[in-house]
Amino acid sequence: MKKILLSIIIFVLTMILLGAGYVFLYGTQTSPQEVTIYDIIFDKDNGSVRISGFILSSAKAFRSADMYMQDLELHITIRAVLVSPFYSDGHFQIEFDFAPDEIERIFIVTENEMKQIYP
């Protein structure tokens, strides 16, 4: 009986550690409503787009951004983690190598939400 109880406790603790690692290190998609963009720069010389912003939630820090193009639209997914010694700031500046002529609209997206940030 003690071995079964010990196995269950070890399993539960392992699941808690994996969940904490996911939230603190890998992160989750951030809702477009939680993101504020304050600068979009189209650099025609370098053929890139630079976007600056921050995450409004005080307990979240910027982790990374993924993007894809679809019909002259740049779709960006912002990933955030809980604030930790590894990630402590909600401000971000991301740069994508796309010619400004290739982009008509820019969106912050998740699987369920979309928010247009340009134009």
N, C-alpha and C positions, 0 to 999 in steps of 0.2 A: 504493500500500500504506500509506503514512504517513497519507493522508487517511482511509482506512478505520479505521485504528488510533486516530487522533485522534477520529473520530466515535464510536467505541465508548467511549473514555475519557470523552468529554463526556456521553454517554448514561448511563453508569454513575454518574458524579458527580451528575448531575441526579436520578437515582433515589435516591441516598443522601441528598441534600438534601431531597427530598420526604418520604422516610421519616422523617428526623430532625424535620422540621417537624411531621409528623403526631403523632409521639410526644411532642414537647416542647410543642406549642402546641394541638393539637386533643384529643389524649388518647384513651384507650380505656375501655371499661366496666370498672368495678372489681368483682371478685368479692365477693359478699356476705360471704364469710368474711374478707375483708380490711378490713371496715368495722365499727367499734364505735360504737354509739349510746349516749350517756350522758344524754340529756334529750329528752323529748317533751312539749311544752306545747300544750294545746288552749286557744286564746284565743277564748272565746265572744263577747266584746264586739266583736272585730274580725272574727270568722268566719274564723279562720286556724289553721293548725297549724305550729308551729316545731319543727324537729328539729335537735339538736346532736350532733356526733360527730366522729370522726377516722378517717383511713386508717392502718391498722397498718403497712403497708410503709414502710420508712424512705426509700426512693428515690422515693416517689410523693407528689404534691401534689394537693389537691382542685382540680378545674377547674370543674365544673358539675353540676347535677342536673336530670334530666328526670322528669316524673311523668305518670301517667294514672290515672283512676278506672275500676274495673271491678267492678260488683256490690257496692258499699259497701266496696271494698278500694282502698286507695291504694298504687299500685306506683311505686317510686322507683328510678331508675337513676342511680348515681353515676359520674361520669366523672372520671378522674384522668390526670395527665400526669407525666412525669419531672420531678423538682425542677429548677428553673431560676431565673434572676433574675425571670422573669415570674410564676411560680407556685412559691412556696417553702414552703407550709404545708399539712399534711395535715388540719388542723382545719377544720370547716365548721359553719355555721349556715344552714339553709335554711328558707324560709317559704313555705307554700302557702295560697292563698285558698280554703279549703273549710270549711264549717260542720262543727264537730266531730260533730254529729248525723249527718252523711252518711258518717262513717267508722267501720267496725266493726273493720277490721284494716289494718295497714300492713306492707308487704313491701319489702325491698331486692331488686332483681331484675337479672338480665342475660338474655341470650337463652337461656342454658342452666341458670341457677341461680335459686333463690328462697329468701329467709330472712325469716321473720316476725319483726318487731321490736315489734309491738303487737297485741294485749295480751300 
